[in-house]
Amino acid sequence: MIAKASTISHGANAIRYSVNKEKADIVKANFLPDDISPEAMYGRMMLVQKKFAENINKGRPLGRNVIRIEISPSEEESRDWTMDDWECLSNEFIRVFDSIDLSGKTKRASSKQTNLKGSQYIVALHRDSKSGILHLHIDANRVDMGGKINDSHKIGERAVMAANIINERRGWVQSEEIGIRHRQEISDSCMEILRTMDEFSWQRYEMGLVKRGYKVHLQEKDGGGIYGYSIKRGNSIYKSSVLGIGRNLTPSKIEATWAKLHPQERKSDPAKPVPQQTRTADTIPIIQSSTAPQPVMKHYDIATDEYHSFHVAIPESADNIIRQDCSLEEAHPLAKIEEIQHTALLLFAGYLDAATSLAASSGGGGSDTSCWGRDKDEDELEWARRCARMANSMCKRKRGLHR
């Protein structure tokens, strides 16, 4: 199991995302009714903060007023779980999270412990749209019911420590060991792909990884050639420098690694660079002929929060359409045009959950994304237009919402 935590300023939107996401289930509501709207839940949290306003933060409103936690057991660890099992995990996690003393590291007395157990929070169970793996979202008030601020210093580290304590108790895999296993799994896949290649080719190498469900980000030099790459597994990104043995899968050494696996093969000519692309696992790669003009690609690394970043590669013509068609006309007053455009770009690349999260953080009231996806015969330009329209809809302010 792994866990992440951060403090956020868009608490209302985060709670709306947690509760309203497609197929989300409310596991538990603490000091809150579970049959009210997400906006009402957030409103009750703010009433508590207002009640103790004179005693917290020198009377000023908290900029980051909600704690967001994500808890992700592995598929094997949570197999056949009931809702009671998920509630039990959330209760155990909060108890352990509160018990961790970080005052020695932060040199702050307030870091001795948090009091999420004595705070308002909502726990929701989500299903990943692609893998189907279940995970928990917890959105908690920064201020407990007694008016004390839940300390946020090293809060991400607190979450990791809590996860590791529970992993040890339950005999689960430690988060550090999970990272080691994932690196080994990716390294094994890379070596297997190299073994199957009769000559080295960046394009075939990338395609082999995509077919195994990974996302690949190739970094191309201006003068040609690849100077770096990374591989994404789930929400984790691994640079080539941490894969293999002795950095043998880095761009400067990978062809020599291939040659060692094929001692009888004639060493191939240096591979021609391919445009930097990231493909979703279900993308069908298209191999263009050597004479076909390569489209000019635009590349973006879009962060939805401090833990998640998504690489998007898009043809310049499609990117221009998104820039032209995204609009602030009906957006939330606090939304920025860049956030709407980034939502559209994430949709274009197939990152539906990330797009939904980003739209919520920009103040959007959400939109029905069920059955959303690219049509089989839809070209890239029309797909870009639809993504822009959907982003405009997702970032539109929810009617009847007044805060």
N, C-alpha and C positions, 0 to 999 in steps of 0.2 A: 504494500500500500504506500502511496505517496500522498502528500498534502501540501497545499500552498495557502498563503494568507497575505492579505494586504488591506490597507485602509483606502477607502474610495470617497470621492466627493459626489458621485452620481448615485446616491443611495436609492432614491425613488425608482430610477430606471433599472438598477441592479435587482431590486426586489421584484419589479414587474417582470423582468426577464426570468428570474428564478421560478416565479409562480405561474406565469402565463405561457412559458415555453411549451411547444407541442409535446404532449405525452408526459409532462411534468406532474409529479405527485407530491403533495404536501405531506411530509413525514411527521413534522412536529412544529407547533407554534408555542413559544415560551413567553409568558406574560402578554400574549396577544390572542385574540380570537382567530380561529383558522377559517372562518366563513366570511371574512370581509375582504374587500379589494386590496390589491397590493398598495394602492395609493393611501388607503386608510391605515394599513399597517405602518407605512412610512410616516404618516401623519401622527400616529400615536407615539412613535419613537421621537419625533421632533417635539411633541408636547412634553415628554420627560426631559429632553435637553433644555427646553425653554424654562421649565420649572426650576431647574438648578443653574440657570444661566449666570447668575451673579457669583456662583461659587466655582465655576469651571472656566478655564481659558481666559481669566480676567474679564469676564462678562461678554467676550466676543463669541460669535457662533463658531463652532468647529468647522474648519474647511473640509476636512475628511471625516465625515460624521458616521460612517458605517464601516464595519469590519466585514470583509468578504473572505470566506474560506471555501476551498474546494478539496474534497476528500475522495481519492480514487483507489479503491482496492482493485486488485487484478481480477480478471474474469474468473480465474480458478478460485480465488479467495472468497468471492461473493456468489458463487454458483448456487442456484436453488434457494436464494435468500427470500424471506418474506419481508413485509413492511416492518414487522416487529424487529427483525434482525438489523435492518437499516437504522431504526430508531435507537436500538441498543448501541450500535456503533457511534452514532452521533452523540449520544449521552456520554459514552466512554471517552470519546475524543475531547469533548468540552471539559470533562473533569481533569483529564491529563493536561490539556492546554492551559487550564487555569492554574494548575499546580506547579508549573515550571517557573523556577526563580532565575531571572536573567539580570538581577540587580548587580551581580558581580561583573558582568560583561559591559553593561550600559553605564555603570556608576550612577544609577538613578534608583532611588528608593521606590519610585512608582512602578519599576519593572519587576518588583518582587513577585507579583502575581496579578493575573487579570481576574475578572469576575463575570465571565460570560454566563455562567449558571444563574447569576442574579440579574441578568440583563434580558431585554426583549430580543428575541431572534426568531427567525423562520428557517426551517430546514426543508429543502426540496430535493427530490430524486429526479435526476435527468438521465436520459439515454443518448449516447453519442449518435449523431445522425448517420455516420458511416459505419463505425465498428459495432454499434449496438451495445457497447460496454456501459454499465451503469456507474454513476458517481453522484456524490452529494454536493449541494451548494448550501452554505450557511451564510445568511446576512444578519449581522448582529449590531445592536446599538452600541456606539462608542461610550455611552454613559449608562451605568447600571441603574437599577431602581432606587438606589440610595444616593445617587448624585455623584458617584466616583467615576472618573474617566478610566476606561480600559486602555492601558498603555500600549502604544503602537511601535515602540522601538524594538527593532529586530523581530518584528512579528512574523516575518517569513521563516526565520530561524526557529522561532517558537513552534510553528506548525510542523516543521520537519522533525524537530525533537519529539513532539507528541506522537507523530506517525511512527517513529522508530521505537518508542517505548511500547506502543500497542503492537507493533510488528513482533517485538521480542516476546511479549506476553502470549500472543496467539500463535507463535511459531511461524509467522509469515516472513516473507523475504524483506530484508531491510532496503530502504530506498537507495542507499549507495550500491548495494549488491544488484538492485534492479538495473541501475545505470551500467554496471559492469556487464551484466548479462545482455543488455540491449546492444552495447558496443561489440560484444563478441558475436552476437547474432548477425549484425550488419557486416562485420568483418568477414564472417564465414560466407555470407551471400556474395560479397565483393569478390572473394577468392574463387568461388564457384563459377561466377560469371566469367572471370578471366580464364579459367580452365576451359570453358566452352568456346572461347574465341579463337579462330584460326589465325587471326591477326588483330593487333590492338586497334580499337576504334572508340573514341569518346562517345560517339553516337550510339554504338551497340552497347557499350558499358552502361550508359544512362538508361537506355531502353530496358536492359536486363533488370536494373534496379526498380524501375517503374513497374514492370510486370510483377515484381515481388511485393508490390504495395507501398514502396517508399516514394518520397518526393525528393527530387534532386535539384540542387542549385549550382550550376556551373558558372564560374567567374572567368570571363574571357579577357585576355589582354587586348589593348587597342590595336597592336600590330599582328594579332593572331595568336592562337594557342591558349591553353587553359592554365591559369595561375593558381586556382583554388577551387574547391567545391565542398559542399556540405550535403548531408543526407538527413532527411527528416523522417522520424518514426513516431507516429502519434503526435503529441505536442512537444516532443523533444528533438532538438537539432544537434547533430554530431558533425564536427569538422573532420576533414580527412586526416588531419594531424593526430587525432586520437584513435584512429582506426588501424587495424592490422598490427604488425610487429615492427618496431623500429621505424615508424613513419613510412612503411613500404607501400602504402596506398595513396601517398600524396602525389600531386601531379609530377613532381620532379623525379619520382622513383617508380611510378606505377608501370611504366613500359618495361623497365628492368625487371620488375616483379613478374609481369606477364612472360618475359623472355625466359626466366628461370623455370616457369611452369611448362614451357614448350621448348626444351633444349634442341629438339630436332627441327623446329620450324625456322624458316628464314625470317630474320628480324624484319618486321614491317617498316615501311616508310613512316615518318612522323605523321600522325593523324591530323587531318584537316580540322580546324576548329569548327564547332557547331554553335549556332546561336544559343545564348543562355536561356534555358527554359526550365520551368517547374511544372510537372504534370501531376494531376491527381491520379490515384491508383487505377481508376477505371477509364483513363484516357487511352485511346487507340492511337499510338504514334503513327505519324505519316512520314515516310521516307521520301524526300524530294530528290529528283534527279540532279546531277551535278550542274546541269545547265539552267535549272529553274532559279529565278531570282529569289533570294532569301528576303523575307519581310523584315523591315526595321522593327526591332523589338524595344519596348519600354519595360523597365524593371522597377518594382516597388517592394520595399520591406515595410509592411503595415503592422503596427503594434496595436492590439486591442486592450492590453493592460501591461503591467510591468513584467509579466511572465510569458505572454504569448505574442509571437511575431510570425507573420505569414508572408512568404515571398510570392509575388505575382509577376508573371511575364505575360505581356499582352502586345499584340501588333499595334504599331503606332496609329494606324487608321482606326482601329477599334477604340484605342485610348482617346483619340480626338472626339469620337462620338460621345463617349462618357463625359468628357469635359464640357461638351456643348449641351448635352441633354440634362445633366444634373442641375437642379435649380433649388434656390432657397425660398421660392414663392410661397409654398405651403408648409415649409419646415418649421420645427420648433424655433421660437425666437432666439434661443441660445445656440442653435446648431450652426456649424461652419460649413461652407461649401466643400472644404477639403474632406470633412467627415462623410458627407454624402457621396462624394466621388470615391473615397476609399471603400465605402460600403458597396458601391457598384463594382469596384475592382475585385473585391473579395467574392462577390456573387459570380463574376465572370470566371474566376479561377476555381470555383466549386467549393469555396469555404463558407457554407451556409450558416453554420453555428457562429463563426467569427463575425460574419456580416450582421447577424441578428444582435450579437452582443454589442458591436460598435454602434449600430443604429440606436439601441437602447441607451447607451452612454451619451449619445448626442442629444437626448431628449425626446427621441421618437416614441410614438405610441404603439409602434409595432404594426405588422401587417401579416395576413395569412400567407405563410410560406409552404403550406402543405402542397404536395405534388409539384413543387417548384423544381425546375431543372431545364436543361437545354434540350430542345426538340432534336430529333434524330437528323433531320435534313436542314437544320437552321445554320446559316452561315455566320461567320464571326461578327460581321457588322450588325446584322439583325439581332444577334444574341447580345451584343453590347447595348443596343437600343433598349432591349427588354430589361437588361440589368440596371440601366439608368432609371427607367420608369419604376422598377421595383424599389430601388434605393430611395427615390423621391417619396414613394408611398411608405416605406419603412421608417423614414425619418420625419414623417408628418406628425404634427402634434396630435395627441389623442383628443378627440372631441369631448367636451364636458369636463376636462381635467383642469382644475384651477389650483395653483399652489402659490 
